[in-house]
Amino acid sequence: MTFLFDEIAHATARLAEAGVPSPRTDAEEIAAFVHGVSRGTLHTVKDADFDALFWEGIARREAREPLQHITGRAYFRYLSLEVGPGVFVPRPETEVVAGWAIDRLREMDVTSPVVVDLGTGSGAIALSIAQEVALAQVHAVEIDPVAYGWAKKNILEHGQGRTSLHPEDLADCLPELDGRVDLVISNPPYIPPGAIPRDPEVRDYDPSRALYGSGDDGLDEVRAVERTARRLLRPGGFVAVEHADEQGNSVYWLFPEDKGWRDVRLRQDLTGRDRYVTARLNQD
């Protein structure tokens, strides 16, 4: 075992004691970041090249600062995105939502589908769609100026030339696209006011504007997504919106048949928990 792997073993124990969910992975990620190598090539770091900044990163993670803030990067599907203070760190469960949207877009008989991502944050969903759906024209909407700055960086790096960023509110954005959009997707704020997230990485570091929804149930932004999607979508277009695992039934009923929705479905993430609702605008 090299000196670095010995230090990683000690760091793993510290992170595990601090309650970090994936202590070995995080210790290796910090080691790779500090030493400028990939996790798969950590064995190439010579003992003499060990950088003590590794332990500074471990101390930050031990205090439950998000790994992505320490390394400056978040991985989402096939992307490596710049993230940091002031922007929501994309989560694995959202990859499932994006994947559903990508599958629907690939099935469409549309040469260049038009997509709108409401409340794009870091740009994770919008950029994944632009990367994985050939010729998709993606419009990413973000009103928060700090999050907008992070999205702009990522779009400049990964935008494929087909991702446009709009500093607008999701409730009244993009009137020029009314009735022309093939798919609307959103991971809006939805935590009810007064609720406290369990994970300190979320509670103490993610921006509150990206977490806490308005209204007694926290779902006013989801209601705004429903109204905006109804306005933007062409007949037969799709919407997908993420929610907390206990909100599935409530969100399902926000897309009623009498407002033109059909094929409303409550869908699960990889852990089997209710995670997002999808619907299609009536073609009649």
N, C-alpha and C positions, 0 to 999 in steps of 0.2 A: 504494500500500500504506500502511495506517495504521501508526502507531508500534507498536500492539499486535501486528499481524501480523508486523512486522519482528522484534519480540522473540520471538514464537512460532517464527519460522524459526530464530533462534539457539538457542532452547531445544530445538527438535527435533533439531538437530545434537548438542547435548550429551547428550540422552537416547539417541540412536542410538549414540553412542560408548560410553555406559555399558551397552549391550546391552539396553535396554528394547525389548520386541518391537513395540510400536506407538507409536513416539515422537511422530509428528505428532498422532495422536488424543489421546494423554495430555497433550501440551502444550496442546492446545485445550481439553480438559476442565478442566485446572487453571486456564487463563485464564478460562473461563466461570464456574467456581466462585468464583474470587477477585473477579470483577467483577459477579457476580450476574445473569448473563445466560445464555441458552442458547448452544450452539455455533453454531447457525444465525444468531444475532444478534450475534456478536462484532464484526462490522463497524460496529455502532452505538456502540461504545465510543470516546469522543473521546480524542484524544491527551492532553489535559489531565487525563483521568480515569484514566490508567494507574496501577495500584496495584502498588508494588514488592513486595508480598507474593507476587506471581506467582513471583518468583525464589526465595522461600523454599520454595514448593511444588515448584518444579522441582528444587531441591537435594535435597529429601526423596525425590522420585521417582528422581533420579539415583543415590541411595544404595539404590535398589530397594525402598523402602517402597511397599507397594501403593497404587495410585491411589485405591482405595476408602477407605483409611485417611485419605488427604489430603482427599478431598472429603466423607467421611462417608457416602457412598452407593454402593450396588451395584445394577446393573440386571439384572433376571432376568425373562425373557419380557416381560410388560407392566407389571412392577412396578419401583418405585424404593424400595429398602430401606435402612434405617439399619444400618450396620455399623461395626465398629471393633475395637480390640484385644480379644482374648478370644473372638472368634467367627469361624468359618470363612467366608471370602469365597466366595459361590456362584460356580460356574464355568459357562461356556457349555455344556460337555458335559452338565452336569446338566439343562439345559433340555430336552435330547432325551429324557431319562428321564421328566421331568415331562410332556412332550408325549405320550409313549406312554400314560402313565396317564390323561391327560385324554381322549384318543381312546377308550380302553376304557370309561371311565365314561360318556361320551356315547352309546356304543353299547348300554349296558345298559338293559334294560327295568325300571328301578328309579326311582321318583319322586324319592327323596331318598337317594342312595347314601351309605354310611358309609365313610369313608376314615381310615386311620391312617398318619401320617408318623413313622417311628421315628428319633430323633436329628435333630430338625428344625433345629438350629443357629439361623440367622437367621429361620427360618420360610419360606424361599423356596419350597420345594416345596408345603408345606401351603397357603400363601396363593395361589399360582398356581392350585391346584386349586379353592379356594374362589371365586376370582374368575372362573374360566373354565367351571366346571361348575355349572349352575343347580341350586340347592337341595341341593348336596352338604353333608353334615355332616362336618367335618374335625377330627380329633383329632391335635394335634401333641405329641409326646413329647420332652422334653429334660431330662436329669438334671443337666447342668453348670450351676451357678448363674449364671455370667457369660453364657453363651450363652442361658440362659433369659431373662435380663434383656433382651437384644437382641430375642429372639423376641417377648417381651411388648410391647415398643415397637412392633414392626412389626404385630403382630396388632391392637393398639389403633388403628393407622392404617389398616390394610387388611383387617381380619378379616371384613368383610361380615356380622358377627353370627353366622357359622356356623363359626367356627374356635375350638376350645377348646385351651388349653395345659395340659399335665400335667407336673409335675416328678417324673417317674418314670423308672426304668431300663428300657431297651428290652427287657431279658430277661424281665421279669415284670410288665409294665405292663398296665393296663386289663382286669383279669379280668372286669369287668362287661360287657365287649363280646365275650366268648368266643362264637365261632360266629355273630356278627352282622355282621361287617365285609365289605364288598364288595371293597375293595382295600387292600393294605398296600404302602407304598413306603418305601425307605430309601436314604440315602447315608451308610453307616456308616464309621467308621475302618477302613482296610484295608491301609495300608502296613506291610510286615513290620518288626519290630524290627531296628534296625541299618541299614536302608536309608536313604539320604539323598536327599530330593527334589532334583531338578535346579534348580528355580527358586528363587532367593533369597526371592521374595515368599512362597512357600509355606514354605520351610525356616525362615526367620527370623521370620516374622510370624504364620502361622496357628497356632492352639493345637495343641499336640502331641496332646491328647486327641482332637481331631477328625481327626487324621491317622493315628496309629499304632495298628494293630490288635493284639490279643493273640494269643498262640500263635506257634509257629515260623514259620508262613506269614502271619501277620497277619489271618487270616480267622475268628478266634473270634467276633467281633461279627457277621459274616455268618451264622455258624452259629446264633447267638442270634436273628437276624432270621428265619431259616428256622423255628426252633421256635416263635417268637412268632406268625409269620404262620400257621403250621399251626393254632395254638390259636385265633387271632382270626377267621380267615376262615370265612365260610359256605361250604357246598359250592358249587363253581363260581366262588369268588372268586379274584382275581388277586393276585400279588405281583410287585414289581419291585425289584431291588437293584443298586446301582452297585458297580463294582469297578475296579481298575487294569487297563490294557490287556493286561498279561501274565497276568492271573489268570482270564481268561474260562473256560477249561476246568475249572479247579479249582472255581470257583463253580458252574458248570453241574452238576457231580456232587454238589453239596450239596443238590440238590432231586430226590432219587431217587423212582422210581415206587413203591417199596415203603413209602415214607412218605406216599403219597397224592397225589403230584404228577403232573401230566400237562402236555402241551404246553409242555415246558421249552424255552426258546429263548435262545441267545446272540446278543445284538444289538449293533449298532455305533453309534458316534457319527458326526457329520458328516464326520470325517476318515477314516472307514472302519476305525477301531480298535475292537476289542472293548471295550465300555463297561458293559453291564449285562445281567443275566439276568432273564427273566420266566418265570413259571410259573402254572399254574392248579390249584386244589385239586380233587381228584376229586369228582364229583357222586354217585358210587355210595355 
